[in-house]
């Protein structure tokens, strides 16, 4: 069963009969990826009303077809159709390195939910993900906190959630908000964590029991940085790390996500590479490497991350040619970081693959 099956199976049961759960949260986190700007124009509308509008909209791209279908199915059910959308805000700023989108909902039980969008195809959003390795708060985290604080009041209780980068934003806003006692829970669906200095803050430790993370078996983004909170591994039918990040491929069981005990070796490999790379690099190395990579890609015209993933070899060759023109100091730092990254990959490959293979071979010889 997947999230579509959940909507079909439980869609006729109102939240007054079966309370809001983690799958309801997961569904709402997918909605900010869609463009609701023409459906939500200043006054609250129900999800059903908003979906009636986007049925005739031509602004939905093929890339978002699954989320589009998810929204329409949910909006056509008793369980979801009367959820009120109070606000939809989307900001894209190259100057501020900010790709931010959030939606503000009122649930049938009179509590409120804020869903934060994750990283989309624009390269600005990807840059912000890597900024998280050395910067806190990022522009997106500041925007997420401000979005929540402007809506907090003594009479409102909130749930927060987000997928991918949006999960990190939900956690940051929950931890740092002006009224933490009004936060019921925050859900992070395969989003990055934080640096150790942030997760050891008293505010984070005080909120940690309300923070829950779900990552698929072959998670990559969700293994970036640390969480130090309740984390569950979700069984996914995706046949690669990229497709496992897509929540449509996550398996569900009744009214919860179907969990398993262990991540794949590939996910463990990536986590160890991220951790080792992050620990071994200085602040200057991170800033120079990340900013140089981003600026070069933008100069080469790669503003859409999909083009990078589609033609990785060509992109690497073009970046290598540009490397020659870098100032000597920048070029030296860039090449040094690449060397460290290569060593991290070799070390992680040995720990996650080669070591166990050698042990099995030795056991077979005995």
VOPAGU-2260 file (C-alpha; in pm, 1 decimal, decimal comma):
REM VOPAGU-2260
SITE   aa  ch    i         X         Y         Z
SITE  UNK   A    0       0,0       0,0       0,0
SITE  UNK   A    1     111,7     355,6     -68,2
SITE  UNK   A    2     -23,1     700,9      15,5
SITE  UNK   A    3    -276,4     683,0    -271,0
SITE  UNK   A    4    -420,6     366,1    -116,9
SITE  UNK   A    5    -444,7     538,8     221,0
SITE  UNK   A    6    -650,2     821,6      70,6
SITE  UNK   A    7    -882,0     574,3    -101,4
SITE  UNK   A    8    -915,2     352,9     207,7
SITE  UNK   A    9    -948,6     619,8     479,7
SITE  UNK   A   10   -1079,2     914,8     279,8
SITE  UNK   A   11   -1439,1     862,5     390,5
SITE  UNK   A   12   -1346,3     874,6     762,1
SITE  UNK   A   13   -1345,8    1230,1     908,0
SITE  UNK   A   14   -1072,4    1342,5    1145,7
SITE  UNK   A   15   -1334,3    1377,2    1417,8
SITE  UNK   A   16   -1363,2     998,2    1408,2
SITE  UNK   A   17    -998,5     909,2    1334,6
SITE  UNK   A   18    -759,4    1184,5    1456,5
SITE  UNK   A   19    -493,9    1353,8    1244,2
SITE  UNK   A   20    -196,9    1119,4    1197,5
SITE  UNK   A   21     147,6    1096,9    1038,2
SITE  UNK   A   22       7,0    1006,2     693,6
SITE  UNK   A   23    -220,0    1309,9     696,3
SITE  UNK   A   24      88,7    1515,5     778,7
SITE  UNK   A   25     284,5    1354,6     495,8
SITE  UNK   A   26      10,0    1438,7     245,5
SITE  UNK   A   27      -0,6    1805,0     348,4
SITE  UNK   A   28     379,0    1836,1     309,9
SITE  UNK   A   29     344,5    1754,7     -60,1
SITE  UNK   A   30     105,1    2040,9    -135,7
SITE  UNK   A   31     352,8    2335,5    -120,4
SITE  UNK   A   32     536,7    2186,6    -419,5
SITE  UNK   A   33     237,8    2286,9    -634,5
SITE  UNK   A   34     155,7    2640,8    -748,7
SITE  UNK   A   35    -157,2    2756,5    -561,9
SITE  UNK   A   36    -102,3    3129,0    -619,3
SITE  UNK   A   37    -411,6    3177,0    -837,0
SITE  UNK   A   38    -634,1    2953,3    -623,4
SITE  UNK   A   39    -552,8    3127,4    -292,5
SITE  UNK   A   40    -589,2    3504,2    -325,8
SITE  UNK   A   41    -626,4    3642,7      25,6
SITE  UNK   A   42    -922,8    3470,2     183,7
SITE  UNK   A   43    -932,5    3114,6     324,2
SITE  UNK   A   44   -1050,6    2842,2      89,3
SITE  UNK   A   45   -1109,4    2474,8     147,8
SITE  UNK   A   46    -881,7    2219,0      -9,3
SITE  UNK   A   47   -1175,8    2102,8    -221,6
SITE  UNK   A   48   -1230,0    2456,1    -353,6
SITE  UNK   A   49    -860,7    2502,8    -429,7
SITE  UNK   A   50    -848,5    2167,1    -610,1
SITE  UNK   A   51   -1151,4    2260,8    -820,4
SITE  UNK   A   52    -950,3    2557,4    -944,2
SITE  UNK   A   53    -626,7    2374,6   -1026,4
SITE  UNK   A   54    -820,5    2107,4   -1217,8
SITE  UNK   A   55    -845,4    2364,7   -1495,5
SITE  UNK   A   56    -505,0    2523,4   -1438,4
SITE  UNK   A   57    -227,6    2480,6   -1695,2
SITE  UNK   A   58      47,6    2575,6   -1449,8
SITE  UNK   A   59     108,2    2219,9   -1324,8
SITE  UNK   A   60     415,9    2072,2   -1489,1
SITE  UNK   A   61     460,5    1707,9   -1575,0
SITE  UNK   A   62     727,3    1685,5   -1304,3
SITE  UNK   A   63     462,0    1749,5   -1038,8
SITE  UNK   A   64     206,5    1508,5   -1189,6
SITE  UNK   A   65     214,0    1271,5    -891,1
SITE  UNK   A   66     168,2    1549,0    -636,3
SITE  UNK   A   67    -103,3    1700,8    -853,7
SITE  UNK   A   68    -285,0    1367,0    -851,8
SITE  UNK   A   69    -233,4    1336,1    -475,9
SITE  UNK   A   70    -388,0    1679,4    -413,2
SITE  UNK   A   71    -690,7    1608,2    -631,1
SITE  UNK   A   72    -754,5    1271,7    -467,1
SITE  UNK   A   73    -728,8    1419,4    -117,8
SITE  UNK   A   74    -948,2    1718,8    -203,6
SITE  UNK   A   75   -1220,4    1482,7    -320,9
SITE  UNK   A   76   -1252,4    1302,9      16,6
SITE  UNK   A   77   -1454,1    1365,7     330,1
SITE  UNK   A   78   -1134,3    1350,8     537,5
SITE  UNK   A   79    -945,4    1627,6     359,5
SITE  UNK   A   80   -1186,0    1839,1     156,6
SITE  UNK   A   81   -1285,2    2081,8     435,4
SITE  UNK   A   82    -929,7    2156,5     551,1
SITE  UNK   A   83    -893,5    2533,9     514,4
SITE  UNK   A   84    -597,4    2683,0     333,1
SITE  UNK   A   85    -543,0    3021,6     496,9
SITE  UNK   A   86    -221,6    3122,2     323,2
SITE  UNK   A   87      18,9    3020,7      49,2
SITE  UNK   A   88     353,6    3202,9      27,6
SITE  UNK   A   89     630,5    3138,1    -225,3
SITE  UNK   A   90     962,0    3327,0    -251,0
SITE  UNK   A   91    1255,1    3273,3    -488,3
SITE  UNK   A   92    1553,5    3507,0    -449,9
SITE  UNK   A   93    1892,3    3448,8    -607,9
SITE  UNK   A   94    2033,6    3747,0    -417,7
SITE  UNK   A   95    1936,5    3601,7     -79,1
SITE  UNK   A   96    1996,8    3240,1    -189,3
SITE  UNK   A   97    1641,4    3165,8     -85,3
SITE  UNK   A   98    1389,9    2919,9    -227,8
SITE  UNK   A   99    1103,0    2916,4      20,2
SITE  UNK   A  100     740,6    2811,9      14,8
SITE  UNK   A  101     493,4    2743,8     295,8
SITE  UNK   A  102     122,2    2677,9     336,8
SITE  UNK   A  103     -90,6    2755,3     640,8
SITE  UNK   A  104    -385,9    2523,1     711,3
SITE  UNK   A  105    -666,9    2507,0     964,9
SITE  UNK   A  106    -753,3    2145,8    1045,5
SITE  UNK   A  107   -1102,9    2018,9    1131,3
SITE  UNK   A  108   -1006,9    1988,2    1500,8
SITE  UNK   A  109    -935,4    2365,6    1508,7
SITE  UNK   A  110    -559,9    2317,3    1533,7
SITE  UNK   A  111    -329,4    2463,7    1269,4
SITE  UNK   A  112     -72,2    2309,1    1039,1
SITE  UNK   A  113     217,1    2469,0     850,8
SITE  UNK   A  114     375,0    2272,1     565,5
SITE  UNK   A  115     715,6    2380,7     435,9
SITE  UNK   A  116     827,9    2297,4      83,2
SITE  UNK   A  117    1145,6    2102,4      23,7
SITE  UNK   A  118    1409,0    2154,9    -243,3
SITE  UNK   A  119    1272,4    2179,9    -595,7
SITE  UNK   A  120    1465,6    2177,5    -922,1
SITE  UNK   A  121    1600,4    2533,6    -893,7
SITE  UNK   A  122    1972,5    2538,2    -814,2
SITE  UNK   A  123    1919,4    2808,4    -549,0
SITE  UNK   A  124    1737,4    2557,1    -330,6
SITE  UNK   A  125    2018,2    2303,6    -364,8
SITE  UNK   A  126    2271,0    2567,6    -266,7
SITE  UNK   A  127    2080,0    2630,3      53,8
SITE  UNK   A  128    2095,9    2259,4     143,2
SITE  UNK   A  129    2474,9    2271,9     137,9
SITE  UNK   A  130    2480,4    2605,7     320,1
SITE  UNK   A  131    2332,2    2413,5     613,8
SITE  UNK   A  132    2666,7    2235,3     663,2
SITE  UNK   A  133    2828,4    2556,4     787,3
SITE  UNK   A  134    2549,8    2814,4     834,2
SITE  UNK   A  135    2265,3    2832,5    1084,9
SITE  UNK   A  136    2031,1    3000,0    1037,4
SITE  UNK   A  137    2013,5    2995,0     659,7
SITE  UNK   A  138    1785,9    3233,4     471,0
SITE  UNK   A  139    1522,9    2958,6     449,3
SITE  UNK   A  140    1536,7    2883,3     820,3
SITE  UNK   A  141    1491,0    3253,1     899,2
SITE  UNK   A  142    1193,6    3268,4     662,2
SITE  UNK   A  143    1039,2    2955,4     815,6
SITE  UNK   A  144    1070,3    3093,9    1168,7
SITE  UNK   A  145     924,4    3429,2    1068,4
SITE  UNK   A  146     634,8    3258,1     889,8
SITE  UNK   A  147     545,4    3064,9    1207,0
SITE  UNK   A  148     601,8    3350,5    1453,7
SITE  UNK   A  149     367,0    3581,7    1263,6
SITE  UNK   A  150      87,2    3327,2    1306,0
SITE  UNK   A  151     143,0    3216,1    1664,8
SITE  UNK   A  152    -103,4    3326,5    1930,7
SITE  UNK   A  153    -212,3    3206,0    2276,5
SITE  UNK   A  154    -530,3    3062,0    2119,9
SITE  UNK   A  155    -365,8    2857,9    1844,3
SITE  UNK   A  156    -190,8    2520,3    1863,0
SITE  UNK   A  157      32,5    2412,9    1575,8
SITE  UNK   A  158     162,5    2108,9    1398,3
SITE  UNK   A  159     449,7    2159,5    1153,1
SITE  UNK   A  160     585,7    1940,8     877,9
SITE  UNK   A  161     799,4    1930,1     568,5
SITE  UNK   A  162     954,2    1696,6     315,4
SITE  UNK   A  163    1323,9    1712,2     224,8
SITE  UNK   A  164    1461,7    2058,3     314,5
SITE  UNK   A  165    1111,6    2146,2     434,9
SITE  UNK   A  166    1150,6    1900,5     723,1
SITE  UNK   A  167    1460,8    2084,3     840,9
SITE  UNK   A  168    1272,1    2415,2     821,7
SITE  UNK   A  169     984,3    2270,0    1025,3
SITE  UNK   A  170    1223,7    2158,0    1298,7
SITE  UNK   A  171    1409,9    2488,5    1304,9
SITE  UNK   A  172    1088,4    2690,8    1331,6
SITE  UNK   A  173     951,9    2465,5    1606,6
SITE  UNK   A  174    1271,5    2486,9    1811,9
SITE  UNK   A  175    1332,0    2860,5    1780,1
SITE  UNK   A  176     975,4    2998,4    1778,6
SITE  UNK   A  177     849,4    3256,2    2028,1
SITE  UNK   A  178     582,9    3024,1    2175,9
SITE  UNK   A  179     728,5    2669,4    2186,6
SITE  UNK   A  180     448,7    2556,9    2419,8
SITE  UNK   A  181     202,8    2599,9    2129,7
SITE  UNK   A  182     381,7    2339,7    1915,1
SITE  UNK   A  183     211,6    2000,3    1925,8
SITE  UNK   A  184     457,5    1825,0    1693,6
SITE  UNK   A  185     694,1    1871,7    1399,9
SITE  UNK   A  186     752,4    1609,0    1129,5
SITE  UNK   A  187    1060,4    1580,5     910,0
SITE  UNK   A  188    1013,0    1350,5     608,6
SITE  UNK   A  189    1361,3    1265,8     475,6
SITE  UNK   A  190    1506,7    1609,7     535,2
SITE  UNK   A  191    1856,4    1705,2     654,3
SITE  UNK   A  192    1940,9    1755,0    1018,6
SITE  UNK   A  193    2161,6    2014,1    1185,9
SITE  UNK   A  194    2513,9    2070,9    1309,3
SITE  UNK   A  195    2600,7    1938,4    1655,5
SITE  UNK   A  196    2611,1    2290,9    1797,0
SITE  UNK   A  197    2243,9    2340,1    1708,9
SITE  UNK   A  198    2109,2    2005,2    1828,8
SITE  UNK   A  199    2280,3    2060,6    2162,9
SITE  UNK   A  200    2103,7    2392,1    2219,6
SITE  UNK   A  201    1871,6    2390,3    2523,5
SITE  UNK   A  202    1583,0    2492,9    2296,6
SITE  UNK   A  203    1639,3    2190,3    2072,9
SITE  UNK   A  204    1673,3    1948,9    2362,6
SITE  UNK   A  205    1352,6    2083,4    2518,4
SITE  UNK   A  206    1160,2    2037,6    2190,2
SITE  UNK   A  207    1319,0    1706,6    2081,9
SITE  UNK   A  208    1039,6    1481,9    2215,2
SITE  UNK   A  209     796,9    1657,3    1978,5
SITE  UNK   A  210    1026,1    1616,3    1676,3
SITE  UNK   A  211     994,7    1303,6    1460,2
SITE  UNK   A  212    1191,1    1207,9    1149,4
SITE  UNK   A  213    1109,8     945,6     886,8
SITE  UNK   A  214    1366,9     840,0     626,0
SITE  UNK   A  215    1345,0     569,5     355,5
SITE  UNK   A  216    1578,2     270,2     354,9
SITE  UNK   A  217    1812,6     423,8      95,6
SITE  UNK   A  218    1792,7     777,7     228,6
SITE  UNK   A  219    2055,0    1029,0     114,7
SITE  UNK   A  220    1918,7    1375,8     200,5
SITE  UNK   A  221    1788,9    1252,4     536,2
SITE  UNK   A  222    2136,5    1132,2     635,4
SITE  UNK   A  223    2291,6    1477,2     593,7
SITE  UNK   A  224    2394,2    1621,4     933,0
SITE  UNK   A  225    2240,2    1511,4    1265,2
SITE  UNK   A  226    1892,8    1501,6    1420,2
SITE  UNK   A  227    1919,1    1347,7    1769,4
SITE  UNK   A  228    1545,0    1283,6    1786,1
SITE  UNK   A  229    1296,5    1003,3    1715,1
SITE  UNK   A  230    1388,6     860,6    1374,7
SITE  UNK   A  231    1206,2     582,6    1188,1
SITE  UNK   A  232    1317,9     398,3     874,2
SITE  UNK   A  233    1042,8     357,9     615,0
SITE  UNK   A  234    1018,1      67,9     373,4
SITE  UNK   A  235    1014,9     204,0      17,5
SITE  UNK   A  236     947,1      45,0    -320,5
SITE  UNK   A  237    1176,2     293,2    -497,6
SITE  UNK   A  238    1453,5     115,4    -687,0
SITE  UNK   A  239    1715,5     386,3    -635,8
SITE  UNK   A  240    1812,7     645,8    -376,5
SITE  UNK   A  241    1651,3     919,8    -587,6
SITE  UNK   A  242    1317,6     740,0    -622,1
SITE  UNK   A  243    1319,0     645,2    -253,8
SITE  UNK   A  244    1316,1    1016,6    -168,7
SITE  UNK   A  245     977,8    1036,7    -345,3
SITE  UNK   A  246     713,8     970,2     -76,4
SITE  UNK   A  247     475,7     818,4    -331,8
SITE  UNK   A  248     702,6     512,6    -313,9
SITE  UNK   A  249     687,1     486,2      65,4
SITE  UNK   A  250     485,7     195,1     198,1
SITE  UNK   A  251     202,9     248,8     446,6
SITE  UNK   A  252      35,2      21,5     696,3
SITE  UNK   A  253    -314,1     117,2     819,7
SITE  UNK   A  254    -276,2     481,2     931,9
SITE  UNK   A  255     101,6     492,6     966,1
SITE  UNK   A  256     416,4     448,5     762,0
SITE  UNK   A  257     549,0      93,6     732,6
SITE  UNK   A  258     883,2      90,7     912,5
SITE  UNK   A  259    1179,7    -143,6     901,7
SITE  UNK   A  260    1492,4    -194,4    1112,5
SITE  UNK   A  261    1785,7     -91,9     894,0
SITE  UNK   A  262    1894,5     140,4     619,0
SITE  UNK   A  263    2064,0      -3,0     310,9
SITE  UNK   A  264    2441,3     -12,3     285,9
SITE  UNK   A  265    2422,9     257,3      21,1
SITE  UNK   A  266    2251,2     489,6     265,6
SITE  UNK   A  267    2508,5     407,2     533,0
SITE  UNK   A  268    2783,1     474,5     281,2
SITE  UNK   A  269    2645,3     821,9     203,9
SITE  UNK   A  270    2594,2     907,8     572,2
SITE  UNK   A  271    2954,6     820,4     653,4
SITE  UNK   A  272    3081,9    1023,8     357,1
SITE  UNK   A  273    2873,9    1325,8     462,2
SITE  UNK   A  274    2982,7    1302,9     826,2
SITE  UNK   A  275    3349,8    1248,3     747,0
SITE  UNK   A  276    3355,2    1526,4     486,8
SITE  UNK   A  277    3176,3    1766,1     720,4
SITE  UNK   A  278    3405,7    1688,9    1015,2
SITE  UNK   A  279    3731,3    1711,8     821,0
SITE  UNK   A  280    3671,0    2038,2     638,1
SITE  UNK   A  281    3737,4    2377,7     790,5
SITE  UNK   A  282    3480,7    2655,4     770,9
SITE  UNK   A  283    3686,4    2831,3     502,7
SITE  UNK   A  284    3709,4    2515,0     292,1
SITE  UNK   A  285    3333,2    2460,2     305,6
SITE  UNK   A  286    3252,9    2818,1     212,2
SITE  UNK   A  287    3501,2    2832,5     -76,0
SITE  UNK   A  288    3409,7    2492,0    -218,1
SITE  UNK   A  289    3032,0    2533,9    -197,0
SITE  UNK   A  290    3027,6    2894,3    -321,6
SITE  UNK   A  291    3274,4    2823,8    -602,6
SITE  UNK   A  292    3077,5    2522,3    -720,7
SITE  UNK   A  293    2749,4    2715,2    -712,5
SITE  UNK   A  294    2887,9    3024,9    -884,7
SITE  UNK   A  295    3050,4    2816,0   -1156,7
SITE  UNK   A  296    2733,1    2621,4   -1229,5
SITE  UNK   A  297    2532,3    2944,1   -1246,5
SITE  UNK   A  298    2790,1    3099,5   -1480,7
SITE  UNK   A  299    2768,0    2791,9   -1703,5
SITE  UNK   A  300    2390,7    2836,8   -1720,0
SITE  UNK   A  301    2292,6    2541,7   -1499,1
SITE  UNK   A  302    2014,5    2707,1   -1300,0
SITE  UNK   A  303    1805,0    2388,0   -1310,4
SITE  UNK   A  304    1947,1    2097,8   -1106,3
SITE  UNK   A  305    1775,0    1845,6   -1333,4
SITE  UNK   A  306    2012,5    1933,9   -1615,9
SITE  UNK   A  307    2309,9    1860,6   -1389,5
SITE  UNK   A  308    2179,0    1516,7   -1294,5
SITE  UNK   A  309    2088,1    1440,3   -1657,9
SITE  UNK   A  310    2434,2    1520,8   -1795,8
SITE  UNK   A  311    2678,1    1480,5   -1503,0
SITE  UNK   A  312    2982,9    1392,2   -1715,1
SITE  UNK   A  313    2943,0    1695,4   -1939,8
SITE  UNK   A  314    2894,6    1921,4   -1638,0
SITE  UNK   A  315    3210,6    1786,9   -1471,8
SITE  UNK   A  316    3413,8    1846,3   -1787,7
SITE  UNK   A  317    3287,2    2204,2   -1819,4
SITE  UNK   A  318    3362,9    2273,5   -1452,8
SITE  UNK   A  319    3711,9    2125,4   -1490,7
SITE  UNK   A  320    3783,3    2361,9   -1778,4
SITE  UNK   A  321    3672,7    2654,6   -1562,6
SITE  UNK   A  322    3897,4    2539,0   -1276,8
SITE  UNK   A  323    4201,9    2656,9   -1470,3
SITE  UNK   A  324    4081,6    3017,1   -1452,6
SITE  UNK   A  325    4023,2    3019,7   -1075,5
SITE  UNK   A  326    4257,1    3232,3    -859,6
SITE  UNK   A  327    4545,6    3015,2    -730,0
SITE  UNK   A  328    4424,4    3025,4    -367,2
SITE  UNK   A  329    4070,3    2925,4    -464,5
SITE  UNK   A  330    4194,2    2651,9    -698,3
SITE  UNK   A  331    4417,1    2510,1    -425,5
SITE  UNK   A  332    4132,8    2493,7    -171,5
SITE  UNK   A  333    3892,3    2347,2    -429,2
SITE  UNK   A  334    4132,7    2068,7    -529,7
SITE  UNK   A  335    4218,1    1997,0    -165,7
SITE  UNK   A  336    3848,2    1954,1     -82,9
SITE  UNK   A  337    3803,1    1719,0    -378,4
SITE  UNK   A  338    4096,1    1513,1    -248,1
SITE  UNK   A  339    3939,3    1494,2      98,2
SITE  UNK   A  340    3604,3    1395,3     -54,2
SITE  UNK   A  341    3773,5    1115,6    -250,7
SITE  UNK   A  342    3941,7     984,4      64,6
SITE  UNK   A  343    3606,3     995,2     247,6
SITE  UNK   A  344    3446,6     790,6     -29,9
SITE  UNK   A  345    3723,0     530,6     -23,2
SITE  UNK   A  346    3706,3     501,2     356,2
SITE  UNK   A  347    3326,7     468,8     357,1
SITE  UNK   A  348    3335,2     213,3      73,9
SITE  UNK   A  349    3575,1      -0,7     276,0
SITE  UNK   A  350    3367,4      24,2     594,5
SITE  UNK   A  351    3031,0     -41,0     429,9
SITE  UNK   A  352    3118,2    -286,2     153,8
SITE  UNK   A  353    3473,4    -413,9     123,8
SITE  UNK   A  354    3536,2    -499,5     489,8
SITE  UNK   A  355    3229,4    -725,2     513,8
SITE  UNK   A  356    3313,0    -887,7     179,7
SITE  UNK   A  357    3664,3    -970,1     296,5
SITE  UNK   A  358    3533,7   -1110,4     625,2
SITE  UNK   A  359    3287,6   -1336,4     442,0
SITE  UNK   A  360    3563,2   -1457,0     208,5
SITE  UNK   A  361    3789,6   -1540,7     502,7
SITE  UNK   A  362    3506,0   -1727,9     673,3
SITE  UNK   A  363    3435,7   -1927,8     357,4
SITE  UNK   A  364    3802,4   -2033,6     339,8
SITE  UNK   A  365    3797,2   -2172,8     691,8
